[in-house]
Amino acid sequence: MIALVFGVIFKLWDSVYGVVKSLPLFPQAGQLTYGMWFMAGPVAFLLIRKPGVALLASLAAANVSSLLGSSWGQETIVYGFVQGLAAELIFAGFRYRKHGLVLAGFAGILSAVGSFLVDLGYGYANYETWVLVLKYGLRVASAFVFAGIFAYLIVRAVEATGVTKLIRPISKEDIASLDQ
């Protein structure tokens, strides 16, 4: 469900990115919105907290976006896989025991690094050094804001509804309270 929602959002976000990119501010302004495409994995992990969920959510959201007619077609699926894998590596590095704003932000940043590597493969990063630093520096900042701050705030709002109790296994405290 998370992937479906984000897949639709990603498709709609193509238009936002296109508008910001075409503004006369500066040619790389669209990178300020790029972090939205890194959110599916961190949101899924912060909600479900299971190994593999960040990769699965990112890849599935990319597939939905692609099926809905993403501007980048099937390349979207490659990006979704690499970005989800990058986020998954961060969560795995902490043995899936940590979850929070900073960790989600770092997952977003590593997703941005992954997107840079895919950009290199597709030839989208053939710029002078100063443009690369500007473009990917803005993408990294956007990644932390969207995949870190916004993802964390969304998950906190969802947790406040009590819905997450239905998708997470019970804790040791829950088990102990049953014995009383």
C-alpha positions as CSV (number, residue, x, y, z in Angstrom):
1,M,0.0,0.0,0.0
2,I,2.9,2.4,0.8
3,A,4.4,1.7,-2.6
4,L,1.1,2.3,-4.4
5,V,0.6,5.6,-2.6
6,F,4.2,6.7,-3.3
7,G,4.1,5.5,-6.9
8,V,1.1,7.8,-7.6
9,I,2.8,10.6,-5.7
10,F,6.0,10.1,-7.7
11,K,4.1,10.2,-11.0
12,L,2.4,13.4,-9.9
13,W,5.7,14.8,-8.7
14,D,7.1,14.7,-12.2
15,S,5.1,17.8,-12.9
16,V,6.3,19.6,-9.8
17,Y,9.9,18.8,-10.7
18,G,9.3,20.0,-14.3
19,V,7.9,23.3,-13.2
20,V,10.6,24.0,-10.7
21,K,13.3,22.9,-13.1
22,S,12.0,25.4,-15.7
23,L,11.9,28.4,-13.4
24,P,14.3,31.1,-14.2
25,L,16.0,30.9,-10.8
26,F,18.9,28.7,-11.9
27,P,19.2,25.6,-14.1
28,Q,19.6,23.1,-11.2
29,A,16.6,24.4,-9.1
30,G,14.7,21.1,-9.8
31,Q,17.2,19.3,-7.5
32,L,15.5,21.0,-4.5
33,T,12.5,18.8,-5.2
34,Y,14.3,15.6,-6.0
35,G,14.3,14.2,-2.5
36,M,10.6,13.3,-2.9
37,W,11.7,10.3,-5.0
38,F,13.7,8.9,-2.1
39,M,10.9,8.8,0.5
40,A,9.2,5.5,-0.2
41,G,12.0,3.4,1.4
42,P,12.5,5.4,4.5
43,V,8.8,5.8,5.2
44,A,8.2,2.1,4.7
45,F,11.1,1.2,7.0
46,L,10.1,3.7,9.7
47,L,6.5,2.2,9.7
48,I,7.2,-1.5,9.3
49,R,10.8,-1.8,10.6
50,K,11.7,-5.1,8.9
51,P,14.7,-6.0,6.7
52,G,14.1,-5.5,3.0
53,V,11.1,-3.3,3.3
54,A,12.9,-0.1,2.1
55,L,14.2,-1.8,-1.0
56,L,10.8,-3.4,-1.7
57,A,8.8,-0.2,-1.2
58,S,11.2,1.9,-3.3
59,L,11.2,-0.6,-6.2
60,A,7.5,-1.2,-6.1
61,A,6.8,2.6,-6.0
62,A,9.1,3.0,-9.0
63,N,7.2,0.3,-10.9
64,V,3.8,1.9,-10.1
65,S,5.2,5.3,-11.2
66,S,6.6,3.8,-14.4
67,L,3.3,2.0,-15.2
68,L,1.4,5.3,-14.7
69,G,3.6,6.9,-17.4
70,S,6.6,8.4,-15.6
71,S,8.5,10.9,-17.6
72,W,11.6,8.6,-17.4
73,G,9.8,5.4,-18.4
74,Q,11.4,2.2,-17.4
75,E,14.6,4.0,-16.2
76,T,12.4,4.8,-13.2
77,I,12.6,1.2,-12.2
78,V,16.4,1.2,-12.2
79,Y,16.4,4.3,-10.1
80,G,13.9,2.8,-7.7
81,F,16.0,-0.3,-7.3
82,V,19.3,1.5,-6.7
83,Q,17.7,4.1,-4.4
84,G,15.9,1.5,-2.4
85,L,19.0,-0.7,-2.1
86,A,21.0,2.4,-0.9
87,A,18.4,3.1,1.8
88,E,18.3,-0.5,2.8
89,L,22.1,-0.5,3.2
90,I,21.8,2.2,5.8
91,F,19.2,0.4,7.8
92,A,21.1,-2.9,7.5
93,G,24.2,-1.1,8.8
94,F,22.4,-0.4,12.0
95,R,21.1,-4.0,12.0
96,Y,17.5,-2.7,11.6
97,R,17.5,-1.7,15.3
98,K,17.6,2.1,14.9
99,H,14.9,4.2,13.3
100,G,14.5,7.9,13.4
101,L,14.8,11.2,11.6
102,V,18.6,11.2,11.3
103,L,18.8,7.6,10.1
104,A,16.1,8.2,7.6
105,G,17.9,11.3,6.4
106,F,21.1,9.4,5.9
107,A,19.1,6.7,4.0
108,G,17.9,9.6,1.8
109,I,21.4,10.9,1.3
110,L,22.7,7.4,0.3
111,S,19.8,7.1,-2.1
112,A,20.9,10.4,-3.6
113,V,24.4,9.0,-4.0
114,G,22.8,5.9,-5.7
115,S,20.9,8.2,-8.0
116,F,24.1,9.9,-8.9
117,L,25.7,6.6,-9.9
118,V,22.7,5.8,-12.1
119,D,22.9,9.3,-13.6
120,L,26.5,8.6,-14.5
121,G,25.5,5.4,-16.2
122,Y,22.8,7.1,-18.3
123,G,25.1,10.1,-19.1
124,Y,23.0,12.6,-17.0
125,A,26.0,13.8,-15.0
126,N,28.3,15.0,-17.8
127,Y,28.8,18.5,-16.4
128,E,31.7,20.6,-15.3
129,T,32.8,20.0,-11.7
130,W,31.2,23.1,-10.2
131,V,27.8,22.1,-11.8
132,L,28.1,18.6,-10.4
133,V,28.8,19.9,-6.9
134,L,25.8,22.3,-7.2
135,K,23.4,19.8,-8.7
136,Y,24.2,16.9,-6.4
137,G,24.7,19.1,-3.3
138,L,21.2,20.4,-3.8
139,R,20.0,16.8,-4.3
140,V,21.6,15.6,-1.1
141,A,20.1,18.5,0.9
142,S,16.7,17.7,-0.7
143,A,17.2,14.0,0.2
144,F,17.7,14.8,3.8
145,V,14.7,17.1,4.0
146,F,12.3,14.8,2.2
147,A,13.5,11.3,3.1
148,G,14.5,12.4,6.6
149,I,12.5,15.2,8.0
150,F,9.3,14.9,6.0
151,A,9.3,11.0,6.1
152,Y,9.8,11.1,9.9
153,L,7.0,13.6,10.4
154,I,4.6,11.6,8.2
155,V,5.3,8.5,10.1
156,R,4.8,10.2,13.4
157,A,1.5,11.5,12.2
158,V,0.5,8.0,11.1
159,E,1.7,6.6,14.5
160,A,-0.5,9.1,16.3
161,T,-3.5,7.5,14.7
162,G,-2.6,4.1,16.2
163,V,-2.6,2.3,12.9
164,T,1.0,1.2,13.2
165,K,0.0,-1.1,16.1
166,L,-1.7,-3.2,13.4
167,I,1.4,-3.6,11.2
168,R,4.2,-4.1,13.8
169,P,4.8,-7.2,15.9
170,I,4.1,-6.9,19.5
171,S,6.9,-5.7,21.7
172,K,8.4,-7.4,24.8
173,E,6.5,-4.9,26.9
174,D,3.2,-5.9,25.3
175,I,4.0,-9.6,26.1
176,A,4.9,-8.8,29.7
177,S,1.6,-6.8,30.1
178,L,-0.3,-10.0,29.2
179,D,1.2,-11.9,32.1
180,Q,-0.2,-9.4,34.6
